[in-house]
Amino acid sequence: MQLSLLAMISCSGSNKEQQDIVAEWVGKEIVIPEGLGFQVGNIPVDYDFDAADFKIVTYVDSTGCTNCRMKLKDWEKVINSFKSSPDVDVNFLMIVGSDKREEIEKLVKNNSFHQSFAIDSAGYFSKANPLPSKLEHQTFLIDGDNKVVALGNPVYNPKIKELYARLIFDSLNDGKTQGDDEEQICKNPVRGIGVVSKGDTITKRFRFNNDTKSDLTLQEITPSCHCISTKVDWKVLKSGEYADIEISYVADSVPQQFHRYADVWFKERPNPERLVLQGFIK
C-alpha cells in the first residue's frame, strides 16, 4: 500500500494538501450503500459491483454544469481501456448526486454512455463516505475488498490514468498488458454495448489500420466462446492500408454482466489483437 501512496504523490504533485489526502484515503474502505439502484441508460440492472479484482468509483454532484462534470464520453473511453484484458476484472460505477433523474438519463443517452451508474437523490453515498471537497479527489481505484488503492480522476489527468493502469495490470503474473511489445493496429478494441436481452444478436465492426512497415497476414480468429462469431473478407492487410472485422455476439447467458472477446492472430506477430464486447444482459 505504501508503494501506491508514493506512486500517487509522484504522479499528482508533491504539495502537502495532496500528500495529506492520499495518506488519509489510501487503505480506507469505500462503502457502497445498499439503497443505491444500478442502471445502464434508463434500464435498471442487477449489477454485482463487488465481484471484481479492481473497481473504479467516481462521484459527481449536480453543482454547476452536470454534463461538464460527468465527462461521459471521456469516461467511456477510459473504462473500455481498463477492460481490455479478460485476465483481470475491473468494474466501474459512476454515482450522481442529483434528484433530476430525467435530465441525467438524457445526458447518458445523448453521450452514448454504456457504463453503469447510480442516481443518488437521497445522498446515501456522500453520507456513507465523507468525500474530499475537490472534484479531482472524488474518484477512487479500490481493490476486491473495497479498500482504496489510489485516488484521482483519470479523465482529468493522464498521469492518474497511467497510475491506475499500472496498478491494475501489474497485478497480472507477468505485469504486462496485451500489446506491450507491439503497436496495436486496432485502436478501439473494446466496445461497451449497454443492456441487451437474452437472445439478442449484437454485431460490431472493428477497424484495423496497418501503420507498420510490413504486410500482415491473417492467420486465425479464435473466439472466447460459441456465442461469438466473426466475419472477415480479407487475408492480407498491406502496410498503410485498413480493413474491418465484424464480431457478432448472441446473448445466450443468464442476466448478468458479460465480457466476451475474439483473438485475431497474424502470422507475423507472436501475440493476438483482442477484440472485446462488454455490457449487461437484462
C-alpha positions in Angstrom: 0.0 0.0 0.0 2.9 2.3 0.7 4.1 1.9 -2.9 0.7 3.0 -4.2 0.9 6.1 -1.9 4.3 7.1 -3.2 3.2 6.5 -6.8 0.2 8.6 -6.4 2.2 11.5 -4.9 4.8 11.3 -7.7 2.1 11.4 -10.4 0.0 14.2 -9.0 2.5 16.6 -7.4 4.1 16.8 -4.0 2.2 19.6 -2.3 1.3 19.0 1.3 -2.5 19.0 0.7 -2.2 16.3 -1.9 0.0 14.2 0.3 -2.4 14.6 3.2 -5.4 13.5 1.1 -3.6 10.5 -0.2 -2.4 9.5 3.2 -5.9 9.8 4.6 -7.7 7.8 1.9 -5.3 5.0 0.8 -6.3 1.9 2.6 -9.7 3.3 3.7 -12.9 1.3 2.7 -15.4 2.8 0.3 -18.9 2.0 1.3 -21.5 1.3 -1.5 -24.8 1.8 0.3 -27.5 -0.8 -0.2 -30.0 1.8 -1.1 -28.4 2.6 -4.4 -30.0 1.3 -7.6 -27.7 0.5 -10.5 -28.7 1.2 -14.1 -27.3 1.4 -17.7 -29.1 4.1 -19.6 -32.6 4.1 -18.3 -32.7 0.4 -17.6 -32.1 -1.0 -14.1 -29.5 -3.8 -14.0 -28.6 -6.4 -11.5 -25.0 -5.4 -11.0 -22.7 -7.3 -8.7 -20.3 -4.4 -8.3 -18.2 -6.2 -5.7 -17.4 -9.1 -7.9 -14.1 -7.8 -9.4 -10.4 -7.6 -8.8 -10.5 -3.8 -9.0 -13.2 -1.3 -9.1 -13.3 2.4 -10.0 -16.0 4.5 -8.4 -16.5 8.2 -9.1 -18.9 10.6 -7.5 -20.4 13.6 -9.3 -22.7 16.1 -7.7 -25.2 18.3 -9.6 -23.4 21.6 -8.9 -22.9 23.8 -12.0 -22.7 22.1 -15.4 -23.6 18.5 -14.7 -22.7 17.4 -18.2 -19.2 19.1 -17.9 -18.6 17.4 -14.6 -19.7 13.9 -15.7 -17.5 13.9 -18.8 -19.3 10.8 -20.1 -17.6 10.4 -23.5 -14.2 10.5 -21.8 -15.2 8.0 -19.1 -16.5 5.6 -21.8 -13.0 5.6 -23.4 -11.2 5.3 -20.1 -13.3 2.4 -18.8 -13.1 0.5 -22.1 -9.3 0.7 -21.9 -9.3 -0.8 -18.4 -11.5 -3.7 -19.6 -9.0 -4.7 -22.4 -7.8 -7.8 -20.5 -10.0 -10.8 -19.5 -7.4 -11.8 -17.0 -8.2 -9.1 -14.5 -11.8 -7.9 -13.8 -12.4 -4.2 -13.5 -15.8 -2.9 -12.5 -16.9 0.7 -12.8 -19.6 2.8 -11.1 -20.5 6.5 -11.5 -22.6 7.9 -8.7 -24.5 11.0 -9.5 -25.8 13.1 -6.6 -28.9 14.6 -8.1 -32.7 14.4 -8.0 -33.0 15.2 -11.7 -33.4 11.7 -13.0 -34.8 12.6 -16.4 -32.0 15.1 -17.0 -29.3 12.6 -16.1 -30.7 9.8 -18.2 -31.0 12.2 -21.1 -27.3 13.2 -20.8 -26.3 9.5 -20.6 -28.3 8.7 -23.8 -27.0 11.8 -25.7 -23.4 10.9 -24.9 -23.8 7.2 -25.8 -22.6 6.2 -22.3 -22.9 2.4 -21.9 -21.4 2.1 -18.4 -23.2 1.5 -15.0 -24.2 4.4 -12.9 -26.5 5.2 -9.9 -28.6 8.3 -9.3 -28.3 9.1 -5.6 -31.1 11.5 -5.0 -31.1 10.7 -1.2 -27.4 11.3 -0.8 -26.7 7.8 0.5 -23.1 7.7 -0.9 -21.9 11.1 0.3 -23.3 10.3 3.8 -21.5 7.0 4.0 -18.3 8.4 2.5 -17.5 12.0 3.6 -15.5 12.9 0.5 -12.8 15.5 -0.1 -14.1 18.8 -1.4 -12.3 18.9 -4.7 -13.8 17.1 -7.7 -10.4 15.6 -8.7 -10.3 13.8 -5.4 -13.7 12.2 -5.7 -12.7 9.2 -7.8 -11.2 6.1 -6.3 -9.5 2.9 -7.5 -10.4 0.3 -5.0 -9.4 -3.4 -4.6 -11.5 -6.5 -4.1 -12.2 -5.6 -0.5 -13.3 -2.1 -1.4 -10.1 -0.6 0.0 -8.7 2.5 -1.7 -5.6 1.7 -3.7 -5.3 5.2 -5.3 -7.4 8.2 -5.9 -7.7 10.8 -8.6 -9.7 11.3 -11.8 -8.2 9.7 -14.9 -10.3 11.7 -17.3 -8.8 14.9 -15.9 -5.2 13.7 -15.5 -3.4 11.3 -17.9 -0.8 10.6 -15.2 -3.6 9.3 -13.0 -4.8 7.1 -15.9 -1.3 5.7 -16.2 -1.2 5.1 -12.5 -4.5 3.2 -12.5 -3.4 1.1 -15.5 -0.1 0.2 -13.9 -1.7 -0.8 -10.6 -4.4 -2.8 -12.4 -2.3 -4.6 -15.0 0.8 -5.1 -12.8 -1.4 -7.4 -10.7 -1.2 -9.9 -13.6 1.6 -12.6 -13.3 3.7 -11.1 -16.0 2.9 -7.5 -15.2 2.2 -6.7 -18.8 -0.9 -5.9 -20.9 -1.6 -7.2 -24.3 0.2 -5.3 -27.0 3.1 -4.1 -24.7 5.7 -5.3 -27.2 3.9 -4.4 -30.4 1.9 -1.5 -31.7 -1.8 -2.2 -31.7 -3.3 -1.9 -35.1 -6.9 -1.8 -33.8 -7.2 1.5 -32.0 -10.6 0.8 -30.5 -10.6 -2.9 -29.4 -13.2 -2.7 -26.6 -16.8 -1.8 -27.1 -19.4 -1.2 -24.5 -22.8 -2.2 -25.8 -25.0 -1.4 -22.9 -28.0 -3.5 -22.0 -29.3 -6.3 -24.2 -32.0 -9.0 -23.8 -31.4 -12.7 -23.8 -31.4 -14.0 -27.4 -30.4 -10.7 -28.9 -27.6 -10.7 -31.5 -25.2 -7.7 -31.5 -22.7 -7.0 -34.3 -19.9 -4.5 -34.1 -17.3 -3.6 -36.7 -13.7 -3.2 -35.7 -11.2 -1.3 -37.9 -7.6 -2.4 -38.3 -5.1 0.2 -39.5 -1.8 -1.2 -40.5 0.6 1.7 -39.8 3.6 -0.7 -39.6 6.2 -1.1 -42.4 5.2 -4.7 -43.1 2.2 -6.5 -44.5 0.2 -8.6 -42.0 -1.2 -12.0 -42.9 -4.4 -13.1 -41.1 -3.7 -16.5 -39.6 -6.8 -17.3 -37.4 -9.5 -15.7 -35.3 -10.3 -17.6 -32.0 -13.5 -16.6 -30.1 -13.8 -16.8 -26.4 -17.0 -18.9 -26.6 -19.6 -20.4 -29.0 -21.7 -17.2 -28.6 -19.1 -15.2 -30.6 -18.8 -15.3 -34.4 -16.7 -13.3 -36.8 -16.9 -12.1 -40.4 -13.9 -11.1 -42.4 -13.3 -10.8 -46.2 -9.6 -10.3 -46.4 -6.4 -12.3 -45.9 -3.6 -9.8 -46.0 -3.6 -6.3 -44.6 -1.0 -4.4 -46.6 1.2 -1.8 -45.0 -0.5 1.6 -44.9 -4.0 0.2 -45.5 -7.0 -0.6 -43.4 -9.6 -3.3 -43.2 -12.6 -4.3 -40.9 -13.6 -7.4 -38.9 -17.2 -7.9 -37.8 -17.8 -9.5 -34.4 -21.3 -10.9 -33.5 -22.4 -11.9 -30.1 -25.5 -13.9 -29.2 -26.7 -13.1 -25.7 -27.5 -16.6 -24.5 -26.5 -16.3 -20.8 -28.5 -15.6 -17.7 -29.0 -11.9 -16.8 -25.6 -10.6 -15.7 -22.6 -8.5 -16.8 -20.8 -10.1 -19.7 -17.3 -9.8 -21.2 -16.7 -11.7 -24.5 -13.9 -11.4 -27.0 -12.2 -12.8 -30.1 -8.4 -13.0 -30.6 -7.1 -12.0 -34.0 -3.8 -13.8 -34.9 -1.4 -12.7 -37.6 1.4 -14.9 -38.9 4.0 -12.2 -38.5 3.2 -11.5 -34.8 3.5 -13.6 -31.6 0.6 -12.0 -29.8 -3.0 -11.5 -31.0 -5.2 -8.4 -31.2 -8.1 -8.9 -28.7 -11.5 -7.5 -29.7 -13.9 -7.2 -26.7 -17.6 -6.7 -26.3 -18.9 -6.0 -22.8 -22.2 -5.0 -21.3 -25.2 -6.4 -19.4 -27.9 -9.0 -20.2 -31.2 -8.0 -18.6 
